[in-house]
Amino acid sequence: MRVSTLAAVAAMAICAAGIAPASANFSDNFEGGVNGSVWTKWTGSSQEILQSSDSHNHTSGGSKSALAWQADPTAYSAYADFGSTDGFVRADVWVFEDLSNPGTNPAQPVTNMLCLIGDTGGAVGFGADYLQVGVVPFWPGGSTTYGWRSKWGDANQGGSQSVGISRKQGWTHLAIEADALGAGGQVRFYIDGTQVGTTQRSANNLRWVRLGNNSKSYENFWYDDVNVVPEPGSILALGAGLMGFAGVIRRRK
């Protein structure tokens, strides 16, 4: 292969890191509303999906967000299929709350959630990884603090882990990183940029991202700027490697 061709390939790989990754690649700032063809409710459930809102926008220059409003017996959530992958996945979202309900009354629980769900070969289900970070009533801290849960990847097999970080008024940033299965499959959970827990993926591809929760909630939450992307570093490493290889050939010539 000619040096110029290798350089072109390397440049394309580097550009791909910022434009069109080959694996999971999904984002939504909800400026076009909550698109029913992208965000759907749990299969077979009467539960409604998130609704478009012009309150508490996070997107720079935008005006819309996705609202999960108070509901009983089941809260509002939505699912999007970002494409099945066994590679590295990072998901993050911004969540706003007014903190009108402190979450101390067990009869009036509060729930919000970012979740990555494994591929069961069909509709969304619990038969695979279930990686979630947020607030739900059954954390040890109740509805007052954040926590994380792994349905299949940890020793608790669905157990909940409170991280002792209290809810707050305003925006909170939630993120999940899951290493590729071939790289060990470690999962890391983040709240406002701080790592708060780790677990492991099972031998399932990740496929779905969920916002909101299936449990009842007595608080409104607004979700905005959700992203699910692969690790750009692997693509950059490929580009750097190709560029280095091209340099070696050039020097030999």
C-alpha positions in Angstrom: 0.0 0.0 0.0 1.4 3.4 -0.9 2.3 5.9 1.9 -0.2 8.4 0.6 -3.0 5.8 0.7 -2.1 4.8 4.3 -2.1 8.4 5.4 -5.5 8.8 3.8 -6.8 5.8 5.6 -5.4 7.1 8.9 -7.0 10.5 8.4 -10.4 8.8 7.6 -10.1 6.8 10.9 -9.4 9.9 12.9 -12.3 11.8 11.3 -14.5 8.8 12.1 -13.8 9.2 15.8 -15.6 12.5 15.7 -18.2 11.9 13.0 -19.3 8.4 12.4 -18.2 5.7 14.9 -19.0 2.2 13.6 -20.6 0.8 16.7 -23.2 2.2 19.1 -23.8 5.9 18.2 -27.0 7.6 19.4 -27.8 11.1 20.7 -30.9 13.2 21.3 -31.3 16.7 22.6 -35.1 16.5 22.2 -35.2 19.7 20.1 -37.5 17.8 17.7 -39.7 16.5 20.5 -39.8 13.0 21.9 -39.9 11.0 18.7 -42.2 7.9 19.1 -40.3 6.0 16.4 -37.1 6.4 18.4 -38.3 6.4 22.0 -40.8 3.7 22.8 -42.5 2.3 26.0 -41.8 -1.1 27.5 -43.2 -3.8 25.3 -46.7 -4.9 26.4 -47.0 -2.2 28.9 -49.6 0.5 29.2 -47.0 2.9 30.6 -46.6 6.1 28.6 -43.3 7.4 27.3 -41.7 10.7 28.1 -43.4 13.8 26.8 -41.8 16.9 25.1 -41.4 19.9 27.3 -40.2 23.5 26.9 -39.0 23.7 30.6 -35.5 23.4 31.9 -33.7 23.0 28.7 -30.0 22.0 28.9 -29.0 22.2 25.2 -27.0 25.3 24.4 -29.3 27.4 22.2 -32.1 24.9 22.5 -35.5 25.1 24.1 -36.8 21.5 24.6 -36.3 18.6 27.0 -38.1 15.3 27.8 -40.3 15.3 30.8 -41.1 12.3 33.0 -43.9 13.7 35.1 -45.4 12.5 38.4 -47.4 9.2 38.1 -48.7 6.3 40.1 -48.6 3.3 40.0 -45.9 3.5 37.2 -43.7 6.4 36.3 -42.8 7.5 32.8 -39.9 6.1 30.9 -38.7 5.6 27.3 -36.3 3.2 25.5 -34.2 3.6 22.4 -32.4 1.0 20.4 -28.8 2.2 19.7 -27.6 -1.0 18.0 -26.3 -4.2 19.5 -22.6 -4.1 20.4 -20.1 -6.1 22.5 -17.6 -3.2 22.4 -17.1 -0.3 24.8 -20.1 1.9 25.4 -20.5 5.2 27.2 -23.9 6.6 28.0 -24.7 9.9 29.7 -27.6 12.3 30.2 -28.5 15.5 32.1 -31.4 15.3 34.5 -33.2 18.3 36.1 -35.5 18.3 39.1 -37.1 21.0 41.2 -36.7 19.0 44.4 -40.2 19.6 45.4 -40.5 16.2 47.0 -37.7 15.2 49.5 -38.3 11.5 49.0 -38.6 10.8 52.7 -42.2 9.5 52.6 -42.2 5.8 51.5 -45.8 6.2 50.2 -44.6 9.0 47.8 -41.3 7.6 46.3 -39.2 9.4 43.8 -37.5 7.8 40.7 -35.2 8.8 37.9 -32.8 6.7 35.9 -30.2 6.2 33.2 -30.0 2.6 32.1 -28.2 0.4 29.6 -29.9 -2.9 28.8 -28.4 -6.0 27.1 -29.6 -7.6 23.9 -31.9 -10.5 24.4 -32.4 -11.0 20.7 -35.8 -9.3 20.6 -37.8 -6.8 22.6 -36.5 -5.1 25.7 -36.3 -7.5 28.6 -34.6 -8.4 31.8 -32.8 -11.5 30.5 -29.5 -9.7 30.0 -27.4 -6.9 31.5 -29.4 -4.2 33.3 -27.0 -1.4 34.2 -28.6 1.6 35.9 -27.7 4.7 37.9 -30.2 7.1 39.4 -32.8 7.3 42.3 -35.4 4.7 43.0 -37.3 3.8 46.2 -35.5 0.5 46.9 -32.0 1.9 47.3 -30.8 1.5 50.9 -31.0 5.3 51.0 -34.5 5.4 49.8 -35.6 8.2 47.5 -33.2 10.7 49.0 -29.9 9.5 47.5 -28.5 8.3 44.2 -27.3 4.7 43.6 -26.6 2.1 41.0 -27.7 -1.5 40.2 -26.6 -4.3 37.9 -29.2 -6.9 37.1 -26.9 -9.6 35.9 -23.2 -8.5 36.2 -22.6 -8.3 39.9 -22.5 -10.5 43.0 -25.8 -9.1 44.2 -27.7 -10.3 41.1 -29.9 -7.3 41.0 -29.0 -5.8 44.4 -29.0 -2.1 44.8 -26.0 0.0 45.9 -26.6 3.4 47.5 -23.7 5.8 47.0 -24.7 8.4 49.6 -25.0 11.3 47.1 -28.1 13.3 47.9 -30.5 14.6 45.3 -30.3 18.3 44.5 -32.3 21.0 42.8 -31.1 21.7 39.3 -29.1 19.6 36.8 -27.4 16.3 37.7 -25.2 14.5 35.2 -25.5 10.7 35.0 -23.1 8.5 33.1 -22.3 4.8 32.6 -19.2 3.3 31.0 -19.0 -0.3 30.0 -15.8 -1.8 28.8 -15.8 -4.2 25.8 -16.5 -7.8 26.7 -13.1 -8.7 25.2 -11.4 -6.2 27.5 -12.9 -7.6 30.7 -16.3 -6.0 30.7 -15.9 -3.7 33.7 -18.7 -1.2 34.2 -18.3 2.2 35.9 -21.1 4.5 37.1 -20.7 8.3 37.4 -22.6 11.1 39.1 -21.6 14.7 38.2 -18.3 13.4 36.9 -17.4 11.4 40.0 -17.1 7.6 39.8 -19.4 6.1 42.3 -19.4 2.3 41.7 -18.2 -0.6 39.5 -19.6 -3.9 38.4 -19.1 -6.3 35.5 -21.0 -6.9 32.2 -22.3 -10.4 31.4 -21.7 -12.1 28.1 -24.4 -10.1 26.4 -24.2 -7.3 23.9 -25.6 -3.9 25.0 -28.4 -2.6 22.9 -31.0 -0.4 24.7 -30.8 2.9 26.6 -33.5 3.9 28.9 -34.5 7.2 30.5 -36.9 7.2 33.5 -38.0 4.3 35.6 -40.9 1.8 35.8 -41.7 2.5 39.4 -44.2 5.2 40.5 -42.8 8.7 41.2 -44.0 11.8 43.0 -41.5 14.1 41.4 -41.1 15.6 37.9 -37.8 15.0 36.0 -36.5 16.6 32.8 -34.0 14.7 30.7 -31.8 16.3 28.0 -28.7 15.8 25.9 -28.6 12.0 26.1 -25.6 10.4 24.3 -24.6 6.8 23.7 -21.2 6.5 21.9 -18.3 4.1 21.5 -14.8 4.8 22.8 -13.2 7.3 20.5 -9.8 6.4 21.8 -9.8 3.0 20.0 -10.5 4.7 16.7 -7.8 7.4 17.4 -5.4 4.6 18.3 -6.1 3.0 14.9 -5.5 6.2 13.1 -2.3 6.9 15.0 -1.1 3.3 14.3 -1.7 3.7 10.6 0.1 7.1 10.6 3.1 5.6 12.4 3.1 2.6 9.9 3.1 5.1 7.0 6.1 6.9 8.6 8.1 3.7 8.9 7.5 2.9 5.2 8.5 6.5 4.3 11.8 6.3 6.2 12.6 2.9 4.7 12.1 4.3 1.2 
